[in-house]
């Protein structure tokens, strides 16, 4: 007989027939040889079952299914672990943050010996990053997968790859969690740059991914002729059907694909891809697009002139139909509901039908063929993780529901305010330079202007905390702005305000002939000036921790413009000890 396994977590009063039916839904009828449901030995525990299968293959399939649930849960739990107290965790978190001046400053502070849970600026930035990731888990179910990357799709111009193969090479940037992965081999040519080449089974998918066949399991191979292709997935030219078309009907016009080499997440079997051939285009849409094959039937000018009123009516009808039949959101939400509550999840009949309707709805602007949703595919009840307060909802028992309930009360309150008590507790005497008191007044003026300009910028965009706007990890903005689309504008505006404030400092200190001058160097990013270490910088860096007036709406402003200049100076001195002022 086959393998015997123990499965736990079943609800109370569950019967053996129910468990057997549940297991055979995934492995096939007659695969369960023997089954016994047992009560838990400890109070409060869940019912478990001892199951013997006909063969090891069926047992391994169920084990793999349970492992994927655990893998997803463990992935989010790693995000939940706070980086505020562990420097190694903090370093890993910084590797995942978008590169830039602030990220480099935080890395420098860790190298200088600052503790993530003691230094307020470092702690604040890490809290913002963590809170944003928890919010993404709650709203988008966006779980970080160390063994995966989002990459642009490209074509193999060398015609080396065979059908079923891909070439994947990832850069070392943000790849701390994947360096020990056995599925990645160093690139002999660029090994000094930390590039890794994927080998073995991988799966490739592209959002929106609704049909089970949209996930393609392919084999990553090493092709020396493609070693110059980094951070992109290279698809073969060969084969009866392009792999990109198998992934949600996409193409290679700049589409982004998710590539994963984590063996716990690779599907044990493949589902045939869906046919994404669009419906025949309506005749009048072909005329609207200038199709000569349609116009040739009306050669005479009089005939074409007589068609103009009819053609105008068709155009009006087209735009009206487009507004009325814009059902992509309805279909996607219905698919999420059925995938949550159906036993077969995305492989259930309702989900497969909705995936086909979704493809028709995507092509509607080109074909003029609307996606008609039947009554049995419309939903009234929604799972709790979709957060529809105006609809009736139910408690989802799937992995997404568990993740949602685990983080829903954490994300909104993850960033702690920088209060005066925190300020005094974080005062560091090692940052003082002899004579800095002479520049406190000038530094205070710059700091006050910084607070004012930053506060106005936060009010304009509707951003609540300084950590969000400095780190770029914005959790919520005003309704007039889009958090994803306007993030770059916020960064540019912040850099402009920073330059305005810091440009005053050399003018202030230049009035005193004996005052040490700030030197300037250009940073890699255009328009950003970094002022090197000096006494005025030290005075400005200490202001957020000492000045009673540096506040905005009750919360202190740390003053990134001043702190930016401190780490490189502190590296040459002793490691900071956090002491209260004398």
C-alpha positions in Angstrom: 0.0 0.0 0.0 0.9 3.6 -0.3 2.2 6.2 2.1 0.3 7.0 5.4 0.2 10.6 6.5 -1.4 12.7 9.2 -3.5 15.8 8.3 -4.6 18.2 11.0 -6.7 21.3 11.1 -10.2 19.9 10.4 -13.2 21.5 12.1 -15.0 19.7 14.9 -17.8 17.1 14.0 -16.2 16.5 10.6 -16.9 13.0 9.3 -14.6 10.5 7.6 -16.7 10.6 4.4 -16.3 14.4 4.2 -12.5 14.2 4.6 -12.3 11.4 2.0 -14.4 13.4 -0.5 -12.3 16.4 0.1 -9.0 14.6 -0.5 -10.2 12.7 -3.5 -11.4 15.9 -5.1 -7.7 16.7 -5.6 -6.3 13.2 -6.2 -9.1 11.3 -8.0 -11.7 8.8 -6.9 -10.5 5.6 -5.2 -7.2 7.0 -4.2 -7.8 6.9 -0.4 -7.3 3.4 0.9 -8.0 3.9 4.6 -8.9 6.9 6.7 -9.5 7.4 10.5 -10.7 10.7 12.0 -9.4 11.3 15.6 -10.3 13.7 18.3 -7.5 16.0 19.5 -5.6 15.0 22.7 -5.4 18.6 23.9 -8.4 20.8 24.4 -8.7 23.6 21.9 -6.8 21.7 19.2 -8.4 20.8 15.8 -9.5 17.4 14.7 -6.9 15.4 12.7 -7.0 12.4 10.3 -4.8 9.5 9.6 -4.9 8.7 5.9 -3.5 5.9 3.9 -3.4 6.3 0.1 -3.3 3.7 -2.7 0.1 5.0 -3.8 2.9 7.3 -2.7 2.0 9.6 -5.7 -1.4 10.6 -4.3 0.1 11.2 -0.8 2.9 13.4 -2.2 0.3 15.4 -4.1 -1.6 16.2 -0.9 1.6 16.9 1.0 2.6 19.3 -1.8 -0.8 21.0 -1.5 -0.5 21.4 2.2 3.1 22.6 1.8 2.1 25.4 -0.5 -0.4 26.6 2.1 2.4 26.6 4.7 4.8 28.2 2.3 2.4 31.1 1.7 1.8 31.5 5.4 5.5 31.4 6.3 6.2 34.0 3.6 4.0 36.6 5.1 5.2 35.7 8.6 8.7 36.8 7.5 7.3 40.1 6.5 5.5 40.4 9.8 8.7 39.9 11.8 9.9 43.4 12.8 13.1 44.7 11.4 13.2 47.3 14.1 15.3 45.3 16.6 17.5 43.0 14.5 20.3 44.7 12.4 20.5 41.7 10.1 16.7 41.9 9.4 17.0 45.6 8.9 19.8 45.1 6.4 17.7 42.6 4.5 14.8 45.0 4.5 16.9 47.8 3.1 18.1 45.6 0.3 14.5 45.2 -0.8 13.8 48.9 -0.7 14.0 51.0 -3.8 17.6 52.3 -4.3 18.2 56.0 -3.5 19.9 58.4 -1.2 17.7 57.6 1.8 18.3 53.9 1.5 22.0 54.4 1.2 21.9 56.6 4.4 20.1 53.9 6.3 22.7 51.3 5.2 25.5 53.6 6.3 23.8 54.1 9.7 23.7 50.3 10.3 27.4 50.0 9.3 28.2 52.8 11.9 26.6 50.7 14.6 23.2 52.3 15.1 20.5 50.1 16.5 17.3 49.9 14.5 15.2 50.1 17.6 17.1 52.9 19.2 17.9 55.5 16.5 14.6 57.3 15.7 15.3 58.1 12.0 16.4 54.6 11.2 13.5 53.1 13.2 10.9 55.4 11.6 12.0 54.5 8.0 12.0 50.8 8.7 8.5 51.0 10.3 7.2 52.8 7.2 8.6 50.1 4.9 7.2 47.3 7.1 3.8 49.0 7.4 3.6 49.4 3.6 4.3 45.8 3.0 1.7 44.7 5.5 -0.8 47.0 3.8 0.0 45.4 0.4 -0.6 42.0 2.0 -4.0 43.2 3.3 -5.2 45.0 0.1 -3.4 43.2 -2.7 -2.3 39.9 -1.1 1.1 40.9 -2.3 3.4 38.4 -0.5 7.2 38.7 -1.0 8.6 35.6 -2.5 12.4 35.4 -2.1 12.7 32.8 -4.9 11.1 34.9 -7.6 11.3 38.1 -9.6 9.2 40.3 -11.8 10.8 40.6 -15.2 10.2 42.0 -18.6 9.7 39.4 -21.4 12.1 39.3 -24.3 12.6 37.1 -27.4 15.5 34.8 -28.0 17.1 36.5 -31.0 19.8 33.7 -31.2 17.1 30.9 -31.8 19.0 28.8 -29.3 16.1 28.1 -26.8 13.8 25.2 -27.6 10.1 25.1 -26.9 9.5 24.7 -23.2 12.8 26.5 -22.2 13.6 30.0 -20.9 16.7 31.9 -20.0 16.6 33.7 -16.7 19.4 35.7 -15.2 18.9 37.9 -12.1 21.1 40.7 -10.9 22.5 40.9 -7.4 20.5 44.0 -6.4 18.0 43.2 -3.8 18.9 39.5 -4.0 20.0 38.8 -0.4 17.4 36.2 0.2 18.2 34.2 -2.9 22.0 34.0 -2.8 22.0 30.5 -1.3 19.3 29.1 -3.6 20.6 25.9 -5.2 18.6 26.7 -8.3 20.8 29.7 -9.1 24.3 29.4 -10.4 26.9 32.2 -10.6 27.5 33.8 -14.0 31.2 33.1 -14.8 31.5 36.2 -16.8 29.8 38.7 -14.5 30.2 36.8 -11.2 31.8 39.9 -9.6 28.5 41.7 -10.1 26.5 39.1 -8.3 24.5 37.9 -11.3 22.8 34.5 -11.0 21.5 32.2 -13.8 18.4 30.2 -13.1 18.5 26.4 -13.7 15.8 23.8 -13.6 12.0 24.1 -13.3 10.5 27.5 -13.0 7.0 28.8 -13.5 6.1 31.9 -15.4 2.9 33.9 -15.2 1.5 37.3 -16.1 -1.2 39.3 -14.4 -4.1 39.2 -14.7 -3.9 35.5 -14.2 -7.4 33.9 -14.1 -7.2 30.6 -16.0 -5.2 27.7 -14.4 -3.4 27.3 -17.6 -2.0 30.8 -17.5 0.8 29.5 -15.2 3.4 27.8 -17.4 6.0 25.5 -15.9 9.1 25.8 -18.0 12.8 24.8 -17.8 15.4 27.4 -17.2 18.6 26.7 -19.0 22.1 28.3 -19.3 22.7 29.9 -22.7 26.2 31.6 -22.9 25.0 33.6 -25.9 22.4 35.2 -23.7 24.5 36.2 -20.8 24.1 39.9 -21.6 20.4 39.6 -20.8 19.9 40.5 -17.1 16.7 40.8 -15.1 14.5 39.7 -18.0 12.9 36.4 -19.0 13.9 35.3 -22.5 11.3 33.2 -24.4 12.1 30.9 -27.4 11.1 31.6 -31.0 10.4 27.9 -31.6 7.2 26.0 -31.0 3.7 25.9 -32.3 2.5 28.6 -29.9 4.4 31.3 -28.1 4.8 30.9 -24.4 3.9 34.6 -23.8 0.5 34.0 -25.5 0.0 31.0 -23.2 0.4 33.3 -20.3 -2.9 35.2 -20.2 -2.7 35.9 -23.9 0.1 38.4 -23.6 2.9 39.3 -26.0 6.3 40.8 -25.9 5.5 44.5 -26.2 6.8 45.4 -22.7 4.7 43.0 -20.6 6.0 42.1 -17.1 6.1 38.5 -16.1 6.5 36.8 -12.7 9.2 34.1 -12.7 9.5 31.8 -9.7 12.0 29.0 -9.0 10.8 28.2 -5.5 10.1 24.4 -5.7 7.4 24.6 -3.0 5.3 27.0 -5.2 5.7 25.2 -8.6 2.4 23.5 -9.6 2.7 19.6 -9.6 0.9 19.4 -12.9 0.1 21.7 -15.8 -3.3 22.7 -17.1 -3.5 23.2 -20.9 -3.5 27.0 -21.7 -6.6 28.7 -22.7 -7.2 29.8 -26.3 -6.9 33.6 -26.4 -7.9 34.0 -30.1 -10.1 37.1 -30.2 -13.6 36.9 -31.6 -14.1 38.1 -35.2 -14.0 41.9 -35.4 -17.3 43.7 -36.3 -17.5 45.0 -39.8 -18.0 48.6 -38.8 -15.1 48.6 -36.4 -12.9 47.4 -39.3 -14.1 50.3 -41.3 -13.5 52.7 -38.4 -9.9 51.4 -38.3 -9.4 51.9 -42.0 -9.6 48.2 -43.2 -9.3 48.3 -47.0 -10.8 44.8 -47.3 -14.1 46.1 -46.2 -14.0 49.4 -48.2 -13.3 47.6 -51.5 -17.0 46.5 -51.6 -18.0 50.1 -51.8 -16.0 51.5 -54.7 -18.3 54.4 -55.7 -18.1 57.7 -54.0 -21.9 57.9 -53.8 -22.1 54.6 -52.0 -19.5 55.7 -49.5 -21.2 59.1 -49.0 -24.5 57.3 -48.3 -22.9 55.2 -45.6 -21.6 58.2 -43.6 -24.8 58.7 -41.5 -24.9 55.0 -40.8 -21.2 55.0 -39.9 -21.7 57.9 -37.5 -24.5 56.1 -35.7 -22.3 53.0 -35.4 -19.5 55.1 -33.8 -21.9 56.6 -31.3 -23.2 53.2 -30.5 -19.7 51.8 -30.1 -18.7 54.4 -27.5 -22.0 53.9 -25.6 -21.6 50.1 -25.7 -18.0 50.5 -24.4 -19.3 52.4 -21.3 -22.1 50.0 -20.7 -20.2 46.8 -21.3 -17.1 47.7 -19.3 -17.4 44.6 -17.1 -13.8 43.8 -16.4 -14.0 44.7 -12.7 -17.3 42.7 -12.3 -15.8 39.6 -13.9 -12.6 39.8 -11.9 -14.4 40.2 -8.6 -16.7 37.3 -9.4 -13.7 35.2 -10.2 -12.1 36.0 -6.9 -15.3 35.0 -5.0 -15.8 31.7 -6.8 -12.0 30.9 -6.5 -12.4 31.4 -2.7 -15.5 29.4 -2.0 -15.4 26.7 -4.6 -13.6 23.4 -3.6 -11.7 23.3 -6.9 -10.7 27.0 -6.5 -9.5 28.4 -9.9 -10.0 25.1 -11.6 -13.8 25.1 -10.9 -16.2 25.5 -13.8 -17.4 29.0 -12.8 -13.8 30.2 -12.6 -13.0 28.8 -16.0 -16.1 30.3 -17.6 -15.3 33.7 -16.0 -11.7 33.5 -17.3 -13.1 33.1 -20.8 -15.5 36.0 -20.3 -12.6 38.1 -19.0 -10.6 37.5 -22.2 -13.7 38.6 -24.3 -14.1 41.7 -22.2 -10.4 42.6 -22.6 -10.8 42.4 -26.4 -14.1 44.2 -26.6 -12.6 47.6 -27.5 -11.0 45.9 -30.6 -13.7 43.4 -31.5 -16.9 45.1 -30.5 -18.1 41.8 -29.0 -19.3 42.3 -25.4 -18.9 39.8 -22.5 -22.4 38.8 -21.3 -22.3 37.6 -17.7 -25.0 35.0 -17.0 -27.0 35.2 -13.8 -25.4 32.1 -12.2 -22.0 33.8 -12.4 -23.1 36.9 -10.6 -22.3 37.1 -6.9 -24.0 38.6 -3.9 -21.8 37.6 -1.0 -18.1 38.5 -0.9 -15.2 37.2 1.3 -14.1 39.4 4.1 -10.7 40.1 2.5 -12.3 41.9 -0.4 -13.4 44.6 2.1 -16.7 45.6 0.6 -18.6 47.3 3.5 -21.7 47.9 1.4 -22.1 44.2 0.6 -22.8 41.1 2.6 -19.6 39.2 3.4 -18.5 35.9 4.9 -15.4 34.7 6.7 -13.0 33.3 4.2 -11.2 30.1 5.3 -8.6 30.1 2.5 -5.0 31.3 2.8 -5.9 34.8 1.6 -8.5 35.2 4.3 -6.1 34.0 7.0 -3.5 36.5 5.8 -6.0 39.3 5.7 -7.2 38.7 9.3 -3.7 38.4 10.5 -2.6 41.8 9.3 -5.8 43.9 9.1 -5.3 45.4 12.6 -1.5 45.8 12.2 -0.9 47.8 9.1 -2.8 51.1 9.9 -1.0 51.5 13.2 2.5 50.3 12.5 4.3 53.6 12.3 5.0 55.1 15.7 5.1 58.9 16.2 8.3 60.7 16.9 7.4 62.3 20.2 9.5 64.5 22.5 10.1 61.5 24.9 11.6 59.5 22.1 13.6 62.6 21.1 15.2 63.0 24.6 15.8 59.2 24.9 17.7 59.2 21.6 20.0 62.1 22.2 23.5 61.1 21.3 26.5 63.0 22.8 28.9 61.3 20.4 27.4 63.4 17.6 28.4 66.7 19.3 31.4 68.7 17.9 33.1 71.3 19.9 31.7 74.7 19.1 28.4 73.5 17.6 26.4 75.8 19.9 27.5 78.8 17.9 25.5 77.6 15.0 22.3 76.5 16.7 20.4 79.7 15.9 21.1 79.5 12.1 20.5 75.8 12.1 17.2 76.4 14.0 16.0 78.7 11.2 16.8 76.1 8.5 15.1 73.4 10.6 12.0 75.6 11.1 11.8 76.3 7.4 12.2 72.6 6.7 9.3 71.7 9.0 7.1 74.3 7.4 7.8 73.2 3.8 7.6 69.5 4.6 4.3 70.1 6.5 2.8 71.9 3.5 3.9 69.2 1.2 2.3 66.5 3.4 -0.9 68.5 3.6 -1.0 69.0 -0.2 -0.7 65.3 -1.0 -2.6 64.1 2.1 0.3 62.1 3.6 0.1 61.5 7.3 3.6 60.8 8.5 7.1 62.1 7.7 8.3 58.5 7.4 6.0 57.8 4.5 7.1 60.8 2.4 10.8 60.4 3.1 10.9 56.7 2.4 8.5 56.7 -0.5 6.5 54.0 1.3 3.2 56.0 1.1 0.2 54.2 2.6 -2.5 56.7 1.8 -2.9 59.9 -0.2 -5.6 62.5 -0.9 -8.3 61.4 -3.3 -7.0 63.8 -5.8 -3.8 61.7 -6.2 -2.9 58.2 -7.0 -0.5 56.5 -4.5 1.2 54.5 -7.3 1.3 57.0 -10.1 2.1 60.1 -8.2 4.9 58.7 -6.0 7.6 59.9 -8.3 6.2 63.5 -8.2 6.2 63.4 -4.4 9.9 62.4 -4.5 10.8 65.2 -6.9 8.9 67.7 -4.9 10.6 66.6 -1.7 14.0 66.9 -3.3 13.2 70.4 -4.4 12.1 71.5 -0.9 15.3 69.9 0.5 17.5 71.9 -1.9 15.6 75.1 -1.1 16.2 74.7 2.7 19.8 73.5 2.5 20.7 76.2 0.0 20.3 78.8 2.8 22.9 77.2 5.0 26.1 78.2 3.2 24.7 81.8 2.9 24.1 82.0 6.6 27.5 80.6 7.7 29.4 82.7 5.1 28.6 85.8 7.1 31.0 84.7 9.7 34.6 84.7 8.4 35.8 82.3 11.0 33.0 79.9 10.6 33.9 76.6 8.9 32.3 76.4 5.4 30.2 73.5 4.1 31.6 71.8 1.0 29.3 70.5 -1.6 29.3 67.5 -3.9 26.8 66.4 -6.4 25.0 63.2 -5.7 24.2 60.6 -8.4 20.6 62.0 -8.7 20.3 65.3 -10.6 19.4 68.4 -8.5 20.4 66.9 -5.2 23.3 68.6 -3.3 24.9 66.8 -0.4 26.6 69.0 2.2 29.6 67.4 3.8 30.4 67.2 7.5 31.0 70.3 9.5 29.9 72.1 12.7 26.8 73.6 11.2 25.7 70.1 10.0 26.2 68.8 13.5 24.1 71.6 14.9 21.3 70.9 12.5 21.5 67.1 13.1 21.0 67.7 16.9 18.2 70.1 16.5 15.4 67.6 16.0 16.4 66.0 19.4 16.8 69.2 21.3 14.9 72.2 20.0 11.5 72.8 21.6 10.0 74.5 18.5 10.7 71.9 15.8 7.3 70.4 15.6 4.3 70.3 13.3 0.8 69.4 14.6 2.3 67.9 17.7 4.7 65.4 16.1 8.4 66.3 15.9 10.1 66.4 12.5 13.4 64.5 12.4 14.9 66.5 9.6 16.3 64.2 7.0 18.2 67.0 5.3 20.4 67.3 8.4 20.7 63.7 9.4 21.8 62.8 5.9 25.1 64.4 6.6 25.9 62.7 9.9 26.7 59.0 9.2 29.9 59.4 7.3 31.2 61.8 10.0 30.3 59.3 12.8 32.1 56.4 11.1 35.4 58.0 12.0 34.5 58.3 15.7 33.5 55.8 18.3 30.3 53.8 17.9 27.4 55.8 19.1 26.2 55.3 22.6 22.7 56.7 23.2 22.9 59.0 26.1 20.7 61.7 27.4 22.0 65.3 27.3 23.8 66.7 30.3 
